[in-house]
Amino acid sequence: MLNQYARQVRQDQRQIRYFTQDETRLGLKSVIGRLITACGVKPIGQWQWLFKAFWLYGAVEPTTGESFFLQFSHVDTECYQRFLDEFSRAYPDSLNVLQVDNGRFHKSKNLLVPENVILLFQPPYCPELNPIERLWEHLKADLKWASFQTLAQLQTKVDQLLAQLTPQVIASITGYSFILNAISALNPI
């Protein structure tokens, strides 16, 4: 099977691009974290327990820092299909390898993977292998102890944070050396 795949890829003259993809939940329930206080003083912060949320689907290219994000109300095969279709349209001229976890909707029988996208499944229970997890941490660090009255306010704030992410910042956060070394062999100059 790998020989057949290798022959198919060699015949394809398109540029190969490697993206890492994942989803994260963002909601009105406050994200708590450490606060700097005097020794022995318990930190005081306001939080809320509202459980309204949305999901941010994202894909980033560790070598260039290029990114693609979409917001959805939930996680399922239908939403993931729409994400893949939009992602495929955003990068039509390349063969896009998309590293994903083993989410049930990533492997659904009803999922139609576009012809210019190849899903590469990482080992189960290994989120640390997916560099976009670090980007989610970076994004959520700016949301710690923040309170929003509505989901629309949170979505606006997330949109602002995403707009502030430059390709250089994304590449520095997601550029694991072992991935960059492996990718350098994909597209010889």
Helices and strands as residue ranges (DSSP letters): H 2-11, E 15-27, E 53-60, E 67-72, H 77-90, E 94-100, G 104-106, E 117-121, G 127-129, H 132-141, H 151-164, H 167-174, H 177-183
